[in-house]
Amino acid sequence: RGLGDVYKRQLYAMIVAALINVVLDLLFVMGFHWGIAGAAIATLFSQCLSFCIMLFFFLSGKSTVRISIRSVSRKPGVYWTIIKTGLPSLFRQGLASIATVALNVSAAVYGDAAVAAMSIVGRIMMLIGSAMIGFGQGYMPVVGFNYGAKRFDRVRQAFRYALVVGTAFLTVLGVVGFILAPQLMALFRADDQAVIEIGAFAMRAQCLTLMFQPVSVLSNMTFQTVGRSWQATFVSSCRQGVFF
């Protein structure tokens, strides 16, 4: 029950921050006409608010975890372990941002239509990828608990289940995206045929690879959860870093 309450509080904090982000986006971008700067300010404010809400839960004693200066470790090995464990997540998310910049720079050679098309496709695929990562983040605690308890049979069972569900889910989305690629692009730039054509081709190419994404994401998260930090970092850096 206590763990369920923690997850609920995390969920509430994220929902509140997301709703405020949407409201501030409308206010700053549509109301004040601040453009991209307004969207950035709205995102920054909502993230800070989410942090403050979660910090309040810790400081108010409503969490099973207590924050105390006296409990801060003075052992360098503790911080090295934290850094190693977090590296896969850093590479997984950080390289995605760098890859987006690199892709936009490369697309600029082919004109504004290519840049616009790849930007739209990137956002759509990022949304799909975020769903897979969210699913994987729910999978990681299951692996961690059972690996720590030496229930390796449950670890294998969880991996197989997550792999089957994730592959089926992304395969369906890939098929839908492949079929409806022109219509999806038209939702963003219905007045620009060049953007629709380039974007539809790029989106269909990426949809063909969606079914392979779960095995990469789940393998990466499994390595990270069981303490194989360097293997997890390598896997997470391959798609958006080494091979891209």
ZADO-1210 file (C-alpha; in nm, 4 decimals, padded with zeros to 6 digits):
<atoms>
<atom x="00.0000" y="00.0000" z="00.0000" code="ARG" pos="1"/>
<atom x="00.2813" y="00.2401" z="00.0905" code="GLY" pos="2"/>
<atom x="00.4517" y="00.1844" z="-00.2463" code="LEU" pos="3"/>
<atom x="00.1202" y="00.2377" z="-00.4246" code="GLY" pos="4"/>
<atom x="00.0769" y="00.5728" z="-00.2487" code="ASP" pos="5"/>
<atom x="00.4225" y="00.6787" z="-00.3643" code="VAL" pos="6"/>
<atom x="00.3387" y="00.5966" z="-00.7262" code="TYR" pos="7"/>
<atom x="00.0096" y="00.7844" z="-00.6962" code="LYS" pos="8"/>
<atom x="00.1857" y="01.0950" z="-00.5692" code="ARG" pos="9"/>
<atom x="00.4368" y="01.0757" z="-00.8526" code="GLN" pos="10"/>
<atom x="00.1518" y="01.0401" z="-01.0999" code="LEU" pos="11"/>
<atom x="-00.0378" y="01.3358" z="-00.9517" code="TYR" pos="12"/>
<atom x="00.2723" y="01.5553" z="-00.9616" code="ALA" pos="13"/>
<atom x="00.3356" y="01.4679" z="-01.3264" code="MET" pos="14"/>
<atom x="-00.0287" y="01.5232" z="-01.4253" code="ILE" pos="15"/>
<atom x="-00.0448" y="01.8618" z="-01.2523" code="VAL" pos="16"/>
<atom x="00.2809" y="01.9722" z="-01.4160" code="ALA" pos="17"/>
<atom x="00.1636" y="01.8535" z="-01.7602" code="ALA" pos="18"/>
<atom x="-00.1711" y="02.0345" z="-01.7323" code="LEU" pos="19"/>
<atom x="-00.0027" y="02.3550" z="-01.6198" code="ILE" pos="20"/>
<atom x="00.2422" y="02.3213" z="-01.9075" code="ASN" pos="21"/>
<atom x="-00.0483" y="02.3031" z="-02.1537" code="VAL" pos="22"/>
<atom x="-00.2237" y="02.6056" z="-01.9991" code="VAL" pos="23"/>
<atom x="00.0952" y="02.8129" z="-01.9948" code="LEU" pos="24"/>
<atom x="00.1742" y="02.7121" z="-02.3544" code="ASP" pos="25"/>
<atom x="-00.1629" y="02.8516" z="-02.4620" code="LEU" pos="26"/>
<atom x="-00.1136" y="03.1662" z="-02.2525" code="LEU" pos="27"/>
<atom x="00.2454" y="03.2430" z="-02.3512" code="PHE" pos="28"/>
<atom x="00.2352" y="03.1314" z="-02.7155" code="VAL" pos="29"/>
<atom x="-00.1219" y="03.2179" z="-02.8196" code="MET" pos="30"/>
<atom x="-00.1943" y="03.4951" z="-02.5688" code="GLY" pos="31"/>
<atom x="00.1362" y="03.6788" z="-02.5268" code="PHE" pos="32"/>
<atom x="00.2750" y="03.5736" z="-02.8687" code="HIS" pos="33"/>
<atom x="00.6128" y="03.4784" z="-02.7214" code="TRP" pos="34"/>
<atom x="00.6597" y="03.1926" z="-02.9681" code="GLY" pos="35"/>
<atom x="00.9256" y="02.9297" z="-02.8965" code="ILE" pos="36"/>
<atom x="01.0538" y="03.1286" z="-02.5984" code="ALA" pos="37"/>
<atom x="00.7072" y="03.1115" z="-02.4430" code="GLY" pos="38"/>
<atom x="00.6905" y="02.7348" z="-02.4893" code="ALA" pos="39"/>
<atom x="01.0344" y="02.6975" z="-02.3310" code="ALA" pos="40"/>
<atom x="00.9390" y="02.9129" z="-02.0321" code="ILE" pos="41"/>
<atom x="00.6172" y="02.7139" z="-01.9841" code="ALA" pos="42"/>
<atom x="00.8080" y="02.3842" z="-01.9876" code="THR" pos="43"/>
<atom x="01.0716" y="02.5131" z="-01.7447" code="LEU" pos="44"/>
<atom x="00.8074" y="02.6434" z="-01.5033" code="PHE" pos="45"/>
<atom x="00.6066" y="02.3197" z="-01.5113" code="SER" pos="46"/>
<atom x="00.9173" y="02.1071" z="-01.4491" code="GLN" pos="47"/>
<atom x="01.0175" y="02.3242" z="-01.1530" code="CYS" pos="48"/>
<atom x="00.6643" y="02.2970" z="-01.0165" code="LEU" pos="49"/>
<atom x="00.6710" y="01.9176" z="-01.0460" code="SER" pos="50"/>
<atom x="01.0017" y="01.9134" z="-00.8583" code="PHE" pos="51"/>
<atom x="00.8617" y="02.1312" z="-00.5803" code="CYS" pos="52"/>
<atom x="00.5543" y="01.9096" z="-00.5414" code="ILE" pos="53"/>
<atom x="00.7668" y="01.5962" z="-00.5095" code="MET" pos="54"/>
<atom x="01.0087" y="01.7709" z="-00.2718" code="LEU" pos="55"/>
<atom x="00.7118" y="01.8707" z="-00.0536" code="PHE" pos="56"/>
<atom x="00.6106" y="01.5061" z="-00.0159" code="PHE" pos="57"/>
<atom x="00.9589" y="01.4210" z="00.1112" code="PHE" pos="58"/>
<atom x="00.9933" y="01.7195" z="00.3457" code="LEU" pos="59"/>
<atom x="00.6410" y="01.6909" z="00.4885" code="SER" pos="60"/>
<atom x="00.6961" y="01.3324" z="00.6067" code="GLY" pos="61"/>
<atom x="00.4415" y="01.1833" z="00.3649" code="LYS" pos="62"/>
<atom x="00.7024" y="00.9598" z="00.2037" code="SER" pos="63"/>
<atom x="00.8713" y="00.6477" z="00.3368" code="THR" pos="64"/>
<atom x="01.2017" y="00.8103" z="00.2384" code="VAL" pos="65"/>
<atom x="01.3348" y="01.0842" z="00.4665" code="ARG" pos="66"/>
<atom x="01.5748" y="01.3559" z="00.3526" code="ILE" pos="67"/>
<atom x="01.8476" y="01.4428" z="00.6031" code="SER" pos="68"/>
<atom x="02.1793" y="01.6220" z="00.5591" code="ILE" pos="69"/>
<atom x="02.3345" y="01.3815" z="00.8105" code="ARG" pos="70"/>
<atom x="02.2505" y="01.0910" z="00.5826" code="SER" pos="71"/>
<atom x="02.4440" y="01.2301" z="00.2853" code="VAL" pos="72"/>
<atom x="02.7204" y="00.9845" z="00.2014" code="SER" pos="73"/>
<atom x="03.0849" y="01.0902" z="00.2126" code="ARG" pos="74"/>
<atom x="03.2039" y="00.7853" z="00.0205" code="LYS" pos="75"/>
<atom x="03.3111" y="00.8560" z="-00.3404" code="PRO" pos="76"/>
<atom x="03.2155" y="00.5021" z="-00.4382" code="GLY" pos="77"/>
<atom x="02.8491" y="00.5752" z="-00.3706" code="VAL" pos="78"/>
<atom x="02.8486" y="00.8655" z="-00.6167" code="TYR" pos="79"/>
<atom x="03.0397" y="00.6632" z="-00.8745" code="TRP" pos="80"/>
<atom x="02.7741" y="00.3911" z="-00.8517" code="THR" pos="81"/>
<atom x="02.4993" y="00.6503" z="-00.8984" code="ILE" pos="82"/>
<atom x="02.6754" y="00.7974" z="-01.2022" code="ILE" pos="83"/>
<atom x="02.7304" y="00.4537" z="-01.3600" code="LYS" pos="84"/>
<atom x="02.3683" y="00.3548" z="-01.3030" code="THR" pos="85"/>
<atom x="02.2388" y="00.6780" z="-01.4530" code="GLY" pos="86"/>
<atom x="02.4664" y="00.6825" z="-01.7583" code="LEU" pos="87"/>
<atom x="02.2357" y="00.4649" z="-01.9759" code="PRO" pos="88"/>
<atom x="01.9441" y="00.7028" z="-01.9151" code="SER" pos="89"/>
<atom x="02.1671" y="01.0028" z="-01.9876" code="LEU" pos="90"/>
<atom x="02.2818" y="00.8532" z="-02.3174" code="PHE" pos="91"/>
<atom x="01.9319" y="00.7329" z="-02.4065" code="ARG" pos="92"/>
<atom x="01.7787" y="01.0801" z="-02.3708" code="GLN" pos="93"/>
<atom x="02.0765" y="01.3076" z="-02.4292" code="GLY" pos="94"/>
<atom x="02.1832" y="01.1481" z="-02.7570" code="LEU" pos="95"/>
<atom x="01.8249" y="01.1693" z="-02.8839" code="ALA" pos="96"/>
<atom x="01.8424" y="01.5484" z="-02.8540" code="SER" pos="97"/>
<atom x="02.1828" y="01.5609" z="-03.0235" code="ILE" pos="98"/>
<atom x="02.0578" y="01.3312" z="-03.3004" code="ALA" pos="99"/>
<atom x="01.7602" y="01.5613" z="-03.3604" code="THR" pos="100"/>
<atom x="01.9911" y="01.8611" z="-03.4015" code="VAL" pos="101"/>
<atom x="02.2201" y="01.6652" z="-03.6343" code="ALA" pos="102"/>
<atom x="01.9245" y="01.5481" z="-03.8424" code="LEU" pos="103"/>
<atom x="01.7896" y="01.9024" z="-03.8794" code="ASN" pos="104"/>
<atom x="02.1320" y="02.0298" z="-03.9849" code="VAL" pos="105"/>
<atom x="02.1600" y="01.7528" z="-04.2449" code="SER" pos="106"/>
<atom x="01.8060" y="01.8109" z="-04.3708" code="ALA" pos="107"/>
<atom x="01.8730" y="02.1847" z="-04.4133" code="ALA" pos="108"/>
<atom x="02.0843" y="02.1025" z="-04.7208" code="VAL" pos="109"/>
<atom x="01.7642" y="01.9925" z="-04.8978" code="TYR" pos="110"/>
<atom x="01.5604" y="02.3011" z="-04.8130" code="GLY" pos="111"/>
<atom x="01.2986" y="02.4219" z="-04.5674" code="ASP" pos="112"/>
<atom x="01.0465" y="02.1562" z="-04.6692" code="ALA" pos="113"/>
<atom x="01.2865" y="01.8789" z="-04.5655" code="ALA" pos="114"/>
<atom x="01.3582" y="02.0447" z="-04.2308" code="VAL" pos="115"/>
<atom x="00.9867" y="02.0890" z="-04.1596" code="ALA" pos="116"/>
<atom x="00.9061" y="01.7331" z="-04.2666" code="ALA" pos="117"/>
<atom x="01.1799" y="01.5740" z="-04.0558" code="MET" pos="118"/>
<atom x="01.0866" y="01.7864" z="-03.7557" code="SER" pos="119"/>
<atom x="00.7247" y="01.6692" z="-03.7731" code="ILE" pos="120"/>
<atom x="00.8259" y="01.3059" z="-03.8211" code="VAL" pos="121"/>
<atom x="01.0706" y="01.3363" z="-03.5334" code="GLY" pos="122"/>
<atom x="00.7984" y="01.4592" z="-03.2975" code="ARG" pos="123"/>
<atom x="00.5579" y="01.1820" z="-03.3981" code="ILE" pos="124"/>
<atom x="00.8206" y="00.9111" z="-03.3577" code="MET" pos="125"/>
<atom x="00.9363" y="01.0629" z="-03.0290" code="MET" pos="126"/>
<atom x="00.5811" y="01.0337" z="-02.8971" code="LEU" pos="127"/>
<atom x="00.5707" y="00.6660" z="-02.9922" code="ILE" pos="128"/>
<atom x="00.9163" y="00.6100" z="-02.8463" code="GLY" pos="129"/>
<atom x="00.8150" y="00.7794" z="-02.5222" code="SER" pos="130"/>
<atom x="00.5280" y="00.5328" z="-02.4855" code="ALA" pos="131"/>
<atom x="00.7755" y="00.2460" z="-02.5160" code="MET" pos="132"/>
<atom x="01.0151" y="00.4029" z="-02.2658" code="ILE" pos="133"/>
<atom x="00.7265" y="00.4599" z="-02.0239" code="GLY" pos="134"/>
<atom x="00.6309" y="00.0942" z="-02.0564" code="PHE" pos="135"/>
<atom x="00.9922" y="-00.0006" z="-01.9933" code="GLY" pos="136"/>
<atom x="01.0116" y="00.2152" z="-01.6819" code="GLN" pos="137"/>
<atom x="00.7213" y="00.0166" z="-01.5407" code="GLY" pos="138"/>
<atom x="00.9085" y="-00.3027" z="-01.6308" code="TYR" pos="139"/>
<atom x="01.2352" y="-00.2030" z="-01.4586" code="MET" pos="140"/>
<atom x="01.1134" y="-00.2223" z="-01.0934" code="PRO" pos="141"/>
<atom x="00.9725" y="-00.5711" z="-01.1561" code="VAL" pos="142"/>
<atom x="01.3109" y="-00.6851" z="-01.2853" code="VAL" pos="143"/>
<atom x="01.4971" y="-00.5115" z="-01.0041" code="GLY" pos="144"/>
<atom x="01.2867" y="-00.6602" z="-00.7225" code="PHE" pos="145"/>
<atom x="01.3029" y="-01.0127" z="-00.8591" code="ASN" pos="146"/>
<atom x="01.6703" y="-00.9984" z="-00.9572" code="TYR" pos="147"/>
<atom x="01.7544" y="-00.8829" z="-00.6047" code="GLY" pos="148"/>
<atom x="01.5473" y="-01.1692" z="-00.4633" code="ALA" pos="149"/>
<atom x="01.7285" y="-01.4103" z="-00.6976" code="LYS" pos="150"/>
<atom x="01.4005" y="-01.5028" z="-00.8664" code="ARG" pos="151"/>
<atom x="01.5632" y="-01.5200" z="-01.2068" code="PHE" pos="152"/>
<atom x="01.2696" y="-01.7196" z="-01.3426" code="ASP" pos="153"/>
<atom x="01.0481" y="-01.4173" z="-01.2849" code="ARG" pos="154"/>
<atom x="01.3066" y="-01.1895" z="-01.4473" code="VAL" pos="155"/>
<atom x="01.2982" y="-01.4036" z="-01.7619" code="ARG" pos="156"/>
<atom x="00.9201" y="-01.4183" z="-01.7508" code="GLN" pos="157"/>
<atom x="00.8950" y="-01.0401" z="-01.7166" code="ALA" pos="158"/>
<atom x="01.1349" y="-00.9882" z="-02.0078" code="PHE" pos="159"/>
<atom x="00.9434" y="-01.2248" z="-02.2358" code="ARG" pos="160"/>
<atom x="00.6093" y="-01.0682" z="-02.1431" code="TYR" pos="161"/>
<atom x="00.7338" y="-00.7103" z="-02.1911" code="ALA" pos="162"/>
<atom x="00.9007" y="-00.8025" z="-02.5202" code="LEU" pos="163"/>
<atom x="00.5871" y="-00.9651" z="-02.6625" code="VAL" pos="164"/>
<atom x="00.3546" y="-00.6839" z="-02.5518" code="VAL" pos="165"/>
<atom x="00.5966" y="-00.4092" z="-02.6599" code="GLY" pos="166"/>
<atom x="00.6612" y="-00.5662" z="-02.9999" code="THR" pos="167"/>
<atom x="00.2893" y="-00.6217" z="-03.0654" code="ALA" pos="168"/>
<atom x="00.2066" y="-00.2656" z="-02.9590" code="PHE" pos="169"/>
<atom x="00.4735" y="-00.0987" z="-03.1740" code="LEU" pos="170"/>
<atom x="00.4016" y="-00.3277" z="-03.4685" code="THR" pos="171"/>
<atom x="00.0389" y="-00.2149" z="-03.4678" code="VAL" pos="172"/>
<atom x="00.1453" y="00.1498" z="-03.4421" code="LEU" pos="173"/>
<atom x="00.3969" y="00.0929" z="-03.7209" code="GLY" pos="174"/>
<atom x="00.1324" y="-00.0489" z="-03.9528" code="VAL" pos="175"/>
<atom x="-00.1112" y="00.2334" z="-03.8739" code="VAL" pos="176"/>
<atom x="00.1608" y="00.4951" z="-03.9158" code="GLY" pos="177"/>
<atom x="00.2755" y="00.3435" z="-04.2461" code="PHE" pos="178"/>
<atom x="-00.0770" y="00.3488" z="-04.3891" code="ILE" pos="179"/>
<atom x="-00.1766" y="00.6922" z="-04.2578" code="LEU" pos="180"/>
<atom x="00.1586" y="00.8692" z="-04.3001" code="ALA" pos="181"/>
<atom x="00.0356" y="01.1248" z="-04.5600" code="PRO" pos="182"/>
<atom x="-00.2761" y="01.2025" z="-04.3560" code="GLN" pos="183"/>
<atom x="-00.0735" y="01.2494" z="-04.0381" code="LEU" pos="184"/>
<atom x="00.1656" y="01.4858" z="-04.2141" code="MET" pos="185"/>
<atom x="-00.1277" y="01.6791" z="-04.3585" code="ALA" pos="186"/>
<atom x="-00.2557" y="01.7471" z="-04.0075" code="LEU" pos="187"/>
<atom x="00.0493" y="01.9685" z="-03.9553" code="PHE" pos="188"/>
<atom x="00.1143" y="02.1149" z="-04.3024" code="ARG" pos="189"/>
<atom x="-00.1863" y="02.0522" z="-04.5249" code="ALA" pos="190"/>
<atom x="-00.0893" y="02.3464" z="-04.7484" code="ASP" pos="191"/>
<atom x="00.2596" y="02.2191" z="-04.8361" code="ASP" pos="192"/>
<atom x="00.2700" y="01.9137" z="-05.0627" code="GLN" pos="193"/>
<atom x="00.6489" y="01.8894" z="-05.0526" code="ALA" pos="194"/>
<atom x="00.6479" y="01.8582" z="-04.6744" code="VAL" pos="195"/>
<atom x="00.3789" y="01.5898" z="-04.6928" code="ILE" pos="196"/>
<atom x="00.5671" y="01.3858" z="-04.9537" code="GLU" pos="197"/>
<atom x="00.9060" y="01.4017" z="-04.7785" code="ILE" pos="198"/>
<atom x="00.7539" y="01.3445" z="-04.4365" code="GLY" pos="199"/>
<atom x="00.5384" y="01.0521" z="-04.5483" code="ALA" pos="200"/>
<atom x="00.8401" y="00.8763" z="-04.7007" code="PHE" pos="201"/>
<atom x="01.0550" y="00.9338" z="-04.3905" code="ALA" pos="202"/>
<atom x="00.7780" y="00.8283" z="-04.1545" code="MET" pos="203"/>
<atom x="00.7106" y="00.5073" z="-04.3455" code="ARG" pos="204"/>
<atom x="01.0806" y="00.4227" z="-04.3383" code="ALA" pos="205"/>
<atom x="01.0869" y="00.4659" z="-03.9607" code="GLN" pos="206"/>
<atom x="00.7609" y="00.2755" z="-03.9124" code="CYS" pos="207"/>
<atom x="00.9228" y="-00.0280" z="-04.0764" code="LEU" pos="208"/>
<atom x="01.1760" y="-00.0395" z="-03.7913" code="THR" pos="209"/>
<atom x="00.9364" y="00.0130" z="-03.5002" code="LEU" pos="210"/>
<atom x="00.8873" y="-00.3595" z="-03.4366" code="MET" pos="211"/>
<atom x="01.2599" y="-00.3901" z="-03.3540" code="PHE" pos="212"/>
<atom x="01.2644" y="-00.1075" z="-03.0999" code="GLN" pos="213"/>
<atom x="01.1309" y="-00.3032" z="-02.7966" code="PRO" pos="214"/>
<atom x="01.4166" y="-00.5566" z="-02.7946" code="VAL" pos="215"/>
<atom x="01.6694" y="-00.2715" z="-02.7913" code="SER" pos="216"/>
<atom x="01.4927" y="-00.0662" z="-02.5240" code="VAL" pos="217"/>
<atom x="01.4142" y="-00.3610" z="-02.2971" code="LEU" pos="218"/>
<atom x="01.7639" y="-00.5114" z="-02.3288" code="SER" pos="219"/>
<atom x="01.9105" y="-00.1736" z="-02.2397" code="ASN" pos="220"/>
<atom x="01.6827" y="-00.1339" z="-01.9376" code="MET" pos="221"/>
<atom x="01.7444" y="-00.4915" z="-01.8232" code="THR" pos="222"/>
<atom x="02.1216" y="-00.4391" z="-01.8238" code="PHE" pos="223"/>
<atom x="02.0751" y="-00.1108" z="-01.6383" code="GLN" pos="224"/>
<atom x="01.8495" y="-00.2634" z="-01.3727" code="THR" pos="225"/>
<atom x="02.0715" y="-00.5633" z="-01.2937" code="VAL" pos="226"/>
<atom x="02.3835" y="-00.3493" z="-01.2569" code="GLY" pos="227"/>
<atom x="02.5443" y="-00.4052" z="-01.5970" code="ARG" pos="228"/>
<atom x="02.5936" y="-00.0317" z="-01.6442" code="SER" pos="229"/>
<atom x="02.8553" y="-00.0354" z="-01.9204" code="TRP" pos="230"/>
<atom x="02.6621" y="-00.2832" z="-02.1346" code="GLN" pos="231"/>
<atom x="02.3466" y="-00.0752" z="-02.0846" code="ALA" pos="232"/>
<atom x="02.5300" y="00.2455" z="-02.1765" code="THR" pos="233"/>
<atom x="02.6667" y="00.0887" z="-02.4951" code="PHE" pos="234"/>
<atom x="02.3252" y="-00.0402" z="-02.6043" code="VAL" pos="235"/>
<atom x="02.1544" y="00.2918" z="-02.5286" code="SER" pos="236"/>
<atom x="02.4195" y="00.4843" z="-02.7240" code="SER" pos="237"/>
<atom x="02.4075" y="00.2625" z="-03.0355" code="CYS" pos="238"/>
<atom x="02.0857" y="00.3721" z="-03.2025" code="ARG" pos="239"/>
<atom x="02.1066" y="00.7499" z="-03.1591" code="GLN" pos="240"/>
<atom x="02.4844" y="00.7723" z="-03.1266" code="GLY" pos="241"/>
<atom x="02.7179" y="00.5105" z="-03.2743" code="VAL" pos="242"/>
<atom x="02.5137" y="00.4034" z="-03.5762" code="PHE" pos="243"/>
<atom x="02.3243" y="00.7286" z="-03.6346" code="PHE" pos="244"/>
</atoms>
